[in-house]
């Protein structure tokens, strides 16, 4: 709603913003529609055409947006203090995590979104990795028509979120699978976590494919961090409480001396991994997405016996955001699938069983081995 209701810049201000970085608009573009197509988080998007005939979308950052957001993000001490006060409202023992580390991580990730040159680099990397993919599309960027506050890319068209929700269930299932495979597959394969997976960043197509937009926020994981989901998820789903405990210790999620049993950890993660551990196929619904969120973070919940003893590394700050948003999107789509087998492809050497999984594996030319290795 905020995105839809954002007041657009006037055409005069939009032109001034564009020409401040690229020079005369008529020199940079053969044509430019000064009426915006859409609003982004800190800017708005216009349709244009290059002199070589290519149709492009040009994102212009609102004047002063970067300075305003950056000023807020600089005060990480205040941010950490506020979060600390909230944490102190919890009953003993309290959750243990690095508040200042989390604040720094959030500032870096969100701060990157203020420089469209960072977004261009991120998007170019994803476009290279997925160019020609059968159901994942990332628009090509145009570096020579981009700058700090201007991002030019291939114009992509498709159904927006509100239109997609009115499609048939089979098509919505395919879109859900495409989103899951892009978000978590990119992390498992390449250590790249697409960290802003909200509905406004997708365009949906009648053949089941999805176009992904907005690469300003991308978290890069090392190999160990990229394996985290599988290291915990595989033993947990398989009922191995000790294996779940060992994985949490190895990843630094819980200290060896913490007064929490393997069974308590197993119970926590079983609830958090409901869509993979339940009977398949499993349908994600809005109600299940809400219950999942309550299970993960609700202070009065039974799961707090385990959660109170987390020592969550700041490196995973964005992962919680991604999980929450992705699960909510799948819930709104009522996406149904064999999610356990899909996750197993990436983390447990499982062969793909869905048509999209087979196409994905064929595209990357991979053998039937855990993708993250």
C-alpha positions as a Markdown table, in Angstrom:
| # | Residue | x | y | z |
|---|---|---|---|---|
| 1 | Unk | 0.0 | 0.0 | 0.0 |
| 2 | Unk | 2.8 | 2.4 | 0.8 |
| 3 | Unk | 4.4 | 1.7 | -2.5 |
| 4 | Unk | 1.2 | 2.2 | -4.4 |
| 5 | Unk | 0.3 | 5.4 | -2.6 |
| 6 | Unk | 3.7 | 7.1 | -2.8 |
| 7 | Unk | 3.3 | 10.5 | -4.4 |
| 8 | Unk | 5.4 | 10.7 | -7.6 |
| 9 | Unk | 8.1 | 13.3 | -8.3 |
| 10 | Unk | 7.0 | 16.0 | -10.7 |
| 11 | Unk | 8.3 | 15.6 | -14.3 |
| 12 | Unk | 10.5 | 18.7 | -13.7 |
| 13 | Unk | 12.1 | 17.2 | -10.6 |
| 14 | Unk | 12.5 | 13.8 | -12.3 |
| 15 | Unk | 14.3 | 15.4 | -15.3 |
| 16 | Unk | 16.5 | 17.4 | -12.9 |
| 17 | Unk | 17.4 | 14.2 | -11.0 |
| 18 | Unk | 18.2 | 12.3 | -14.2 |
| 19 | Unk | 20.2 | 15.0 | -15.9 |
| 20 | Unk | 22.2 | 15.7 | -12.7 |
| 21 | Unk | 23.9 | 12.3 | -13.3 |
| 22 | Unk | 23.6 | 11.5 | -17.0 |
| 23 | Unk | 23.5 | 14.9 | -18.7 |
| 24 | Unk | 20.8 | 15.9 | -21.2 |
| 25 | Unk | 17.9 | 13.4 | -21.2 |
| 26 | Unk | 17.6 | 13.7 | -25.0 |
| 27 | Unk | 21.3 | 12.7 | -25.4 |
| 28 | Unk | 20.9 | 9.7 | -23.0 |
| 29 | Unk | 17.6 | 8.4 | -24.3 |
| 30 | Unk | 15.7 | 8.4 | -27.6 |
| 31 | Unk | 12.5 | 8.8 | -25.6 |
| 32 | Unk | 11.6 | 9.1 | -21.9 |
| 33 | Unk | 8.1 | 8.8 | -20.3 |
| 34 | Unk | 8.1 | 11.3 | -17.4 |
| 35 | Unk | 5.0 | 9.7 | -16.0 |
| 36 | Unk | 6.4 | 7.0 | -13.6 |
| 37 | Unk | 5.5 | 3.4 | -14.1 |
| 38 | Unk | 5.8 | 2.5 | -10.4 |
| 39 | Unk | 7.3 | 3.6 | -7.1 |
| 40 | Unk | 10.3 | 1.8 | -5.5 |
| 41 | Unk | 11.3 | 2.0 | -1.9 |
| 42 | Unk | 13.5 | 5.1 | -2.3 |
| 43 | Unk | 12.7 | 6.1 | -5.9 |
| 44 | Unk | 10.4 | 5.7 | -8.8 |
| 45 | Unk | 10.6 | 3.9 | -12.2 |
| 46 | Unk | 10.1 | 5.3 | -15.7 |
| 47 | Unk | 9.8 | 3.7 | -19.1 |
| 48 | Unk | 12.3 | 4.9 | -21.7 |
| 49 | Unk | 13.9 | 3.8 | -25.0 |
| 50 | Unk | 17.6 | 3.8 | -25.8 |
| 51 | Unk | 18.9 | 5.2 | -29.1 |
| 52 | Unk | 19.5 | 1.6 | -30.3 |
| 53 | Unk | 15.8 | 0.8 | -29.9 |
| 54 | Unk | 15.9 | -1.2 | -26.6 |
| 55 | Unk | 13.1 | -0.6 | -24.2 |
| 56 | Unk | 14.3 | 0.1 | -20.7 |
| 57 | Unk | 13.2 | 0.9 | -17.2 |
| 58 | Unk | 14.9 | 3.7 | -15.4 |
| 59 | Unk | 14.8 | 4.0 | -11.6 |
| 60 | Unk | 15.4 | 7.5 | -10.2 |
| 61 | Unk | 16.2 | 8.0 | -6.6 |
| 62 | Unk | 14.2 | 10.6 | -4.7 |
| 63 | Unk | 16.3 | 13.7 | -4.0 |
| 64 | Unk | 17.5 | 13.6 | -0.4 |
| 65 | Unk | 16.3 | 10.0 | 0.2 |
| 66 | Unk | 19.9 | 8.7 | 0.6 |
| 67 | Unk | 20.9 | 11.4 | 3.0 |
| 68 | Unk | 17.8 | 10.9 | 5.1 |
| 69 | Unk | 18.1 | 7.2 | 5.4 |
| 70 | Unk | 21.8 | 7.3 | 5.9 |
| 71 | Unk | 21.4 | 9.7 | 8.8 |
| 72 | Unk | 19.0 | 7.3 | 10.5 |
| 73 | Unk | 21.2 | 4.3 | 10.0 |
| 74 | Unk | 24.3 | 6.0 | 11.4 |
| 75 | Unk | 23.0 | 5.9 | 15.0 |
| 76 | Unk | 23.5 | 2.2 | 15.5 |
| 77 | Unk | 24.1 | 2.8 | 19.2 |
| 78 | Unk | 20.6 | 4.1 | 19.6 |
| 79 | Unk | 19.2 | 1.2 | 17.5 |
| 80 | Unk | 21.1 | -1.4 | 19.7 |
| 81 | Unk | 19.8 | 0.4 | 22.8 |
| 82 | Unk | 16.2 | 0.1 | 21.7 |
| 83 | Unk | 16.5 | -3.5 | 20.8 |
| 84 | Unk | 18.2 | -4.2 | 24.1 |
| 85 | Unk | 15.3 | -2.6 | 26.0 |
| 86 | Unk | 12.9 | -4.9 | 24.1 |
| 87 | Unk | 15.0 | -7.9 | 24.9 |
| 88 | Unk | 15.0 | -7.0 | 28.5 |
| 89 | Unk | 11.3 | -7.3 | 28.6 |
| 90 | Unk | 11.6 | -11.1 | 28.1 |
| 91 | Unk | 11.6 | -13.4 | 31.1 |
| 92 | Unk | 14.9 | -14.8 | 32.3 |
| 93 | Unk | 17.1 | -16.2 | 30.8 |
| 94 | Unk | 17.2 | -13.6 | 28.0 |
| 95 | Unk | 18.1 | -14.1 | 24.4 |
| 96 | Unk | 21.8 | -13.7 | 23.9 |
| 97 | Unk | 22.9 | -12.0 | 20.7 |
| 98 | Unk | 25.2 | -9.3 | 19.5 |
| 99 | Unk | 23.0 | -6.2 | 19.4 |
| 100 | Unk | 25.7 | -3.9 | 18.0 |
| 101 | Unk | 26.7 | -6.5 | 15.5 |
| 102 | Unk | 23.2 | -6.8 | 14.3 |
| 103 | Unk | 22.9 | -3.0 | 14.0 |
| 104 | Unk | 26.1 | -2.9 | 12.0 |
| 105 | Unk | 24.9 | -5.7 | 9.7 |
| 106 | Unk | 21.6 | -4.0 | 9.1 |
| 107 | Unk | 23.2 | -0.6 | 8.5 |
| 108 | Unk | 25.6 | -2.1 | 5.9 |
| 109 | Unk | 22.9 | -4.1 | 4.0 |
| 110 | Unk | 20.3 | -1.3 | 4.0 |
| 111 | Unk | 23.0 | 1.3 | 3.3 |
| 112 | Unk | 24.0 | -0.5 | 0.2 |
| 113 | Unk | 20.5 | 0.1 | -1.2 |
| 114 | Unk | 21.2 | 3.8 | -1.3 |
| 115 | Unk | 23.8 | 3.5 | -4.0 |
| 116 | Unk | 22.4 | 2.2 | -7.2 |
| 117 | Unk | 25.9 | 1.4 | -8.4 |
| 118 | Unk | 25.9 | -1.4 | -5.8 |
| 119 | Unk | 22.5 | -2.6 | -7.0 |
| 120 | Unk | 23.7 | -2.5 | -10.6 |
| 121 | Unk | 26.7 | -4.7 | -9.7 |
| 122 | Unk | 24.5 | -7.1 | -7.8 |
| 123 | Unk | 21.9 | -7.4 | -10.5 |
| 124 | Unk | 24.5 | -7.9 | -13.2 |
| 125 | Unk | 25.9 | -10.8 | -11.2 |
| 126 | Unk | 22.5 | -12.4 | -10.9 |
| 127 | Unk | 21.7 | -11.8 | -14.5 |
| 128 | Unk | 24.9 | -13.6 | -15.5 |
| 129 | Unk | 24.1 | -16.6 | -13.4 |
| 130 | Unk | 20.5 | -16.9 | -14.6 |
| 131 | Unk | 20.7 | -15.8 | -18.2 |
| 132 | Unk | 18.6 | -18.2 | -20.2 |
| 133 | Unk | 17.1 | -19.9 | -17.2 |
| 134 | Unk | 13.8 | -21.7 | -18.0 |
| 135 | Unk | 11.7 | -20.0 | -15.3 |
| 136 | Unk | 13.9 | -17.4 | -13.5 |
| 137 | Unk | 14.5 | -14.1 | -15.2 |
| 138 | Unk | 16.7 | -11.2 | -14.1 |
| 139 | Unk | 16.6 | -8.1 | -16.3 |
| 140 | Unk | 19.9 | -7.0 | -17.9 |
| 141 | Unk | 21.4 | -3.8 | -16.7 |
| 142 | Unk | 22.7 | -0.9 | -18.8 |
| 143 | Unk | 25.7 | 0.5 | -16.9 |
| 144 | Unk | 26.4 | 3.4 | -19.3 |
| 145 | Unk | 23.0 | 4.8 | -18.5 |
| 146 | Unk | 23.2 | 4.3 | -14.7 |
| 147 | Unk | 24.8 | 6.1 | -11.8 |
| 148 | Unk | 24.6 | 6.6 | -8.0 |
| 149 | Unk | 21.0 | 7.6 | -8.1 |
| 150 | Unk | 20.0 | 6.3 | -11.6 |
| 151 | Unk | 19.6 | 2.6 | -12.5 |
| 152 | Unk | 18.8 | 1.7 | -16.1 |
| 153 | Unk | 17.8 | -1.9 | -17.0 |
| 154 | Unk | 15.9 | -3.9 | -19.5 |
| 155 | Unk | 12.2 | -3.2 | -19.3 |
| 156 | Unk | 10.4 | -6.3 | -18.0 |
| 157 | Unk | 6.6 | -6.8 | -18.2 |
| 158 | Unk | 4.4 | -9.2 | -16.4 |
| 159 | Unk | 1.6 | -9.6 | -13.9 |
| 160 | Unk | 2.0 | -7.6 | -10.7 |
| 161 | Unk | 1.3 | -9.1 | -7.3 |
| 162 | Unk | -2.3 | -8.2 | -7.1 |
| 163 | Unk | -3.0 | -9.7 | -10.5 |
| 164 | Unk | -1.1 | -12.8 | -9.7 |
| 165 | Unk | -3.3 | -13.5 | -6.7 |
| 166 | Unk | -6.2 | -13.9 | -9.0 |
| 167 | Unk | -4.6 | -16.6 | -11.1 |
| 168 | Unk | -5.4 | -20.4 | -11.0 |
| 169 | Unk | -3.9 | -22.4 | -8.2 |
| 170 | Unk | -1.7 | -24.6 | -10.5 |
| 171 | Unk | 0.0 | -21.5 | -11.8 |
| 172 | Unk | 0.4 | -20.0 | -8.4 |
| 173 | Unk | 2.1 | -23.3 | -7.3 |
| 174 | Unk | 4.6 | -22.9 | -10.0 |
| 175 | Unk | 5.3 | -19.3 | -9.2 |
| 176 | Unk | 5.8 | -20.3 | -5.5 |
| 177 | Unk | 8.3 | -23.0 | -6.5 |
| 178 | Unk | 10.2 | -20.5 | -8.8 |
| 179 | Unk | 10.4 | -18.0 | -5.9 |
| 180 | Unk | 11.6 | -20.6 | -3.5 |
| 181 | Unk | 14.2 | -21.9 | -5.9 |
| 182 | Unk | 15.5 | -18.5 | -6.7 |
| 183 | Unk | 15.8 | -17.2 | -3.1 |
| 184 | Unk | 17.2 | -20.4 | -1.5 |
| 185 | Unk | 18.8 | -21.9 | -4.5 |
| 186 | Unk | 20.9 | -18.7 | -5.1 |
| 187 | Unk | 22.1 | -18.9 | -1.5 |
| 188 | Unk | 22.9 | -22.7 | -1.6 |
| 189 | Unk | 24.6 | -22.5 | -5.0 |
| 190 | Unk | 26.4 | -19.2 | -5.0 |
| 191 | Unk | 26.3 | -17.9 | -1.5 |
| 192 | Unk | 24.1 | -15.0 | -2.6 |
| 193 | Unk | 21.0 | -14.3 | -0.5 |
| 194 | Unk | 18.4 | -12.1 | -2.3 |
| 195 | Unk | 17.4 | -10.1 | 0.8 |
| 196 | Unk | 14.4 | -8.1 | -0.2 |
| 197 | Unk | 11.9 | -10.8 | -1.4 |
| 198 | Unk | 8.7 | -8.8 | -1.0 |
| 199 | Unk | 5.7 | -9.0 | -3.5 |
| 200 | Unk | 6.5 | -5.7 | -5.2 |
| 201 | Unk | 9.8 | -7.2 | -6.5 |
| 202 | Unk | 8.2 | -9.9 | -8.6 |
| 203 | Unk | 6.6 | -9.9 | -12.0 |
| 204 | Unk | 4.7 | -13.1 | -12.9 |
| 205 | Unk | 4.3 | -14.8 | -16.2 |
| 206 | Unk | 1.7 | -17.1 | -17.7 |
| 207 | Unk | 4.2 | -19.8 | -18.4 |
| 208 | Unk | 5.1 | -20.1 | -14.6 |
| 209 | Unk | 8.2 | -18.1 | -14.8 |
| 210 | Unk | 9.0 | -15.1 | -12.5 |
| 211 | Unk | 11.0 | -12.0 | -13.1 |
| 212 | Unk | 12.9 | -10.7 | -10.1 |
| 213 | Unk | 13.5 | -7.0 | -9.5 |
| 214 | Unk | 15.4 | -4.8 | -7.0 |
| 215 | Unk | 18.9 | -6.2 | -6.1 |
| 216 | Unk | 19.9 | -3.4 | -3.8 |
| 217 | Unk | 20.0 | -5.7 | -0.7 |
| 218 | Unk | 22.1 | -8.8 | -1.2 |
| 219 | Unk | 23.9 | -10.7 | 1.5 |
| 220 | Unk | 27.0 | -12.7 | 0.6 |
| 221 | Unk | 27.7 | -15.8 | 2.5 |
| 222 | Unk | 30.8 | -17.9 | 2.8 |
| 223 | Unk | 30.6 | -21.6 | 2.2 |
| 224 | Unk | 30.0 | -22.5 | 5.8 |
| 225 | Unk | 27.2 | -19.9 | 6.2 |
| 226 | Unk | 25.6 | -21.0 | 2.9 |
| 227 | Unk | 25.4 | -24.6 | 4.2 |
| 228 | Unk | 23.7 | -23.6 | 7.5 |
| 229 | Unk | 20.1 | -24.3 | 6.5 |
| 230 | Unk | 20.9 | -27.8 | 5.3 |
| 231 | Unk | 23.2 | -28.5 | 8.2 |
| 232 | Unk | 20.4 | -28.0 | 10.6 |
| 233 | Unk | 17.4 | -28.9 | 8.4 |
| 234 | Unk | 18.5 | -32.3 | 7.2 |
| 235 | Unk | 19.1 | -34.0 | 10.6 |
| 236 | Unk | 16.1 | -32.2 | 12.1 |
| 237 | Unk | 13.6 | -33.3 | 9.4 |
| 238 | Unk | 15.1 | -36.8 | 9.7 |
| 239 | Unk | 14.4 | -36.9 | 13.4 |
| 240 | Unk | 18.1 | -36.8 | 14.5 |
| 241 | Unk | 18.0 | -34.6 | 17.6 |
| 242 | Unk | 21.7 | -35.1 | 18.3 |
| 243 | Unk | 22.6 | -34.1 | 14.7 |
| 244 | Unk | 20.5 | -31.0 | 15.0 |
| 245 | Unk | 22.3 | -30.1 | 18.3 |
| 246 | Unk | 25.7 | -30.7 | 16.8 |
| 247 | Unk | 24.9 | -28.5 | 13.7 |
| 248 | Unk | 23.7 | -25.7 | 16.0 |
| 249 | Unk | 26.9 | -25.9 | 18.0 |
| 250 | Unk | 29.1 | -26.0 | 14.9 |
| 251 | Unk | 27.4 | -22.9 | 13.4 |
| 252 | Unk | 27.6 | -21.0 | 16.7 |
| 253 | Unk | 23.9 | -20.8 | 17.3 |
| 254 | Unk | 24.2 | -22.3 | 20.7 |
| 255 | Unk | 27.0 | -22.7 | 23.1 |
| 256 | Unk | 28.1 | -26.1 | 24.4 |
| 257 | Unk | 27.4 | -25.0 | 28.0 |
| 258 | Unk | 23.9 | -23.8 | 27.2 |
| 259 | Unk | 21.2 | -25.4 | 29.4 |
| 260 | Unk | 19.1 | -26.6 | 26.4 |
| 261 | Unk | 18.7 | -30.3 | 25.4 |
| 262 | Unk | 19.0 | -31.7 | 21.9 |
| 263 | Unk | 15.3 | -32.6 | 22.2 |
| 264 | Unk | 14.3 | -29.0 | 22.9 |
| 265 | Unk | 16.4 | -27.8 | 19.9 |
| 266 | Unk | 14.8 | -30.5 | 17.8 |
| 267 | Unk | 11.3 | -29.5 | 18.8 |
| 268 | Unk | 12.1 | -25.8 | 18.0 |
| 269 | Unk | 13.4 | -26.5 | 14.6 |
| 270 | Unk | 10.7 | -29.1 | 13.7 |
| 271 | Unk | 8.2 | -26.3 | 14.1 |
| 272 | Unk | 10.3 | -23.8 | 12.2 |
| 273 | Unk | 10.7 | -26.3 | 9.4 |
| 274 | Unk | 7.1 | -27.3 | 9.2 |
| 275 | Unk | 6.7 | -27.0 | 5.5 |
| 276 | Unk | 9.5 | -29.5 | 5.0 |
| 277 | Unk | 8.9 | -31.9 | 7.9 |
| 278 | Unk | 5.1 | -32.3 | 7.4 |
| 279 | Unk | 3.3 | -34.7 | 5.2 |
| 280 | Unk | 3.8 | -33.8 | 1.5 |
| 281 | Unk | 2.6 | -32.1 | -0.6 |
| 282 | Unk | 2.3 | -29.2 | 1.8 |
| 283 | Unk | 0.2 | -26.1 | 1.2 |
| 284 | Unk | 1.5 | -22.9 | 2.7 |
| 285 | Unk | -1.4 | -20.7 | 3.9 |
| 286 | Unk | -1.6 | -17.2 | 5.5 |
| 287 | Unk | -2.6 | -18.9 | 8.7 |
| 288 | Unk | 0.4 | -21.2 | 8.6 |
| 289 | Unk | 2.7 | -18.3 | 7.8 |
| 290 | Unk | 1.4 | -16.5 | 10.9 |
| 291 | Unk | 1.8 | -19.6 | 13.1 |
| 292 | Unk | 5.3 | -20.1 | 11.8 |
| 293 | Unk | 6.3 | -16.5 | 12.7 |
| 294 | Unk | 4.8 | -16.9 | 16.2 |
| 295 | Unk | 6.7 | -20.2 | 16.7 |
| 296 | Unk | 9.9 | -18.6 | 15.6 |
| 297 | Unk | 9.8 | -15.5 | 17.7 |
| 298 | Unk | 6.9 | -15.3 | 20.2 |
| 299 | Unk | 8.3 | -14.7 | 23.7 |
| 300 | Unk | 5.6 | -16.6 | 25.6 |
| 301 | Unk | 5.8 | -19.6 | 23.4 |
| 302 | Unk | 7.1 | -23.1 | 24.4 |
| 303 | Unk | 9.9 | -22.8 | 21.9 |
| 304 | Unk | 11.5 | -20.0 | 23.9 |
| 305 | Unk | 13.2 | -22.7 | 26.1 |
| 306 | Unk | 15.5 | -23.2 | 23.1 |
| 307 | Unk | 15.4 | -19.7 | 21.6 |
| 308 | Unk | 16.5 | -18.0 | 24.9 |
| 309 | Unk | 19.8 | -19.7 | 24.6 |
| 310 | Unk | 20.6 | -18.6 | 21.0 |
| 311 | Unk | 23.9 | -16.8 | 20.3 |
| 312 | Unk | 22.8 | -15.8 | 16.8 |
| 313 | Unk | 25.7 | -14.5 | 14.7 |
| 314 | Unk | 25.1 | -11.1 | 13.0 |
| 315 | Unk | 25.9 | -12.8 | 9.7 |
| 316 | Unk | 22.4 | -14.3 | 9.7 |
| 317 | Unk | 20.5 | -11.1 | 10.5 |
| 318 | Unk | 19.1 | -10.8 | 6.9 |
| 319 | Unk | 18.2 | -14.5 | 6.8 |
| 320 | Unk | 15.3 | -14.0 | 9.3 |
| 321 | Unk | 14.0 | -11.2 | 7.1 |
| 322 | Unk | 14.2 | -13.3 | 4.0 |
| 323 | Unk | 12.5 | -16.3 | 5.7 |
| 324 | Unk | 9.7 | -14.2 | 7.0 |
| 325 | Unk | 9.0 | -12.5 | 3.7 |
| 326 | Unk | 9.3 | -15.6 | 1.6 |
| 327 | Unk | 7.0 | -17.7 | 3.8 |
| 328 | Unk | 4.4 | -14.8 | 3.8 |
| 329 | Unk | 4.5 | -14.6 | 0.0 |
| 330 | Unk | 4.1 | -18.4 | -0.4 |
| 331 | Unk | 1.2 | -18.2 | 2.1 |
| 332 | Unk | -0.6 | -15.6 | 0.1 |
| 333 | Unk | -0.1 | -17.7 | -3.0 |
| 334 | Unk | -1.4 | -20.8 | -1.1 |
| 335 | Unk | 1.6 | -22.5 | -2.8 |
| 336 | Unk | 1.4 | -26.3 | -2.6 |
| 337 | Unk | 4.3 | -28.6 | -3.4 |
| 338 | Unk | 6.6 | -31.3 | -2.2 |
| 339 | Unk | 8.8 | -28.8 | -0.4 |
| 340 | Unk | 10.7 | -31.5 | 1.4 |
| 341 | Unk | 12.0 | -33.0 | -1.9 |
| 342 | Unk | 12.8 | -29.5 | -3.3 |
| 343 | Unk | 14.9 | -28.6 | -0.2 |
| 344 | Unk | 16.5 | -32.1 | -0.4 |
| 345 | Unk | 17.8 | -31.3 | -3.8 |
| 346 | Unk | 19.9 | -28.5 | -2.4 |
| 347 | Unk | 21.0 | -29.9 | 0.9 |
| 348 | Unk | 20.7 | -33.7 | 0.9 |
| 349 | Unk | 21.7 | -35.1 | -2.5 |
| 350 | Unk | 18.1 | -35.7 | -3.6 |
| 351 | Unk | 17.2 | -36.0 | -7.3 |
| 352 | Unk | 14.6 | -33.5 | -8.5 |
| 353 | Unk | 11.1 | -34.9 | -8.8 |
| 354 | Unk | 9.2 | -31.8 | -10.0 |
| 355 | Unk | 9.3 | -30.7 | -13.7 |
| 356 | Unk | 10.8 | -27.3 | -12.6 |
| 357 | Unk | 13.4 | -29.0 | -10.5 |
| 358 | Unk | 14.5 | -31.1 | -13.5 |
| 359 | Unk | 14.7 | -28.1 | -15.7 |
| 360 | Unk | 16.7 | -26.2 | -13.0 |
| 361 | Unk | 19.2 | -29.1 | -12.6 |
| 362 | Unk | 19.6 | -29.4 | -16.4 |
| 363 | Unk | 20.2 | -25.7 | -16.8 |
| 364 | Unk | 23.1 | -25.7 | -14.3 |
| 365 | Unk | 24.4 | -29.1 | -15.6 |
| 366 | Unk | 24.6 | -30.6 | -12.2 |
| 367 | Unk | 24.9 | -34.2 | -11.1 |
| 368 | Unk | 22.7 | -35.6 | -8.3 |
| 369 | Unk | 24.9 | -34.4 | -5.5 |
| 370 | Unk | 24.2 | -31.8 | -2.8 |
| 371 | Unk | 24.2 | -28.5 | -4.6 |
| 372 | Unk | 25.9 | -26.6 | -1.8 |
| 373 | Unk | 29.0 | -28.8 | -2.2 |
